[in-house]
């Protein structure tokens, strides 16, 4: 399962997503419980850290 999540995270979207959808996603995420937010970050930790490292470069 983890391998599939990492593979999906590396693939760029097929076409750009409208900004409104990202706002909706962010709003939905912010309404998750702290426990569910932590689970999300734990499941995606490697990709998030790689993204932050790319941004810092």
C-alpha positions as CSV (number, residue, x, y, z in Angstrom):
1,X,0.0,0.0,0.0
2,X,2.8,2.4,1.0
3,X,4.5,1.9,-2.4
4,X,1.3,2.8,-4.2
5,X,0.9,6.0,-2.2
6,X,4.4,7.0,-3.0
7,X,4.0,6.2,-6.7
8,X,0.8,8.3,-6.9
9,X,2.4,11.2,-5.0
10,X,5.2,11.4,-7.6
11,X,2.9,11.5,-10.6
12,X,2.0,15.0,-11.8
13,X,-1.7,15.6,-12.3
14,X,-3.0,15.1,-15.9
15,X,-4.1,18.7,-16.2
16,X,-4.0,21.6,-13.9
17,X,-6.6,21.7,-11.1
18,X,-8.7,24.8,-10.7
19,X,-7.6,26.8,-7.6
20,X,-11.0,26.6,-6.1
21,X,-10.6,22.8,-5.8
22,X,-7.4,23.3,-3.7
23,X,-9.2,25.7,-1.5
24,X,-12.0,23.1,-0.9
25,X,-9.3,20.4,-0.3
26,X,-7.5,22.7,2.3
27,X,-10.8,23.5,4.0
28,X,-11.8,19.9,4.2
29,X,-8.3,18.9,5.6
30,X,-8.4,21.6,8.2
31,X,-11.7,20.2,9.5
32,X,-10.2,16.7,10.1
33,X,-9.5,15.8,13.6
34,X,-5.9,16.2,14.8
35,X,-5.6,12.4,14.9
36,X,-6.7,12.1,11.3
37,X,-4.3,15.0,10.2
38,X,-1.5,13.2,12.0
39,X,-2.3,9.9,10.3
40,X,-2.3,11.7,6.9
41,X,1.2,13.2,7.6
42,X,2.5,9.9,8.8
43,X,1.3,8.1,5.7
44,X,2.9,10.8,3.4
45,X,5.9,11.8,5.4
46,X,8.6,10.8,2.9
47,X,6.9,12.6,0.0
48,X,6.3,15.7,2.1
49,X,9.9,15.8,3.3
50,X,11.1,15.4,-0.3
51,X,8.8,18.3,-1.5
52,X,10.1,20.6,1.3
53,X,13.7,19.7,0.4
54,X,13.0,20.5,-3.3
55,X,11.4,23.9,-2.3
56,X,14.5,24.7,-0.1
57,X,16.9,24.0,-3.0
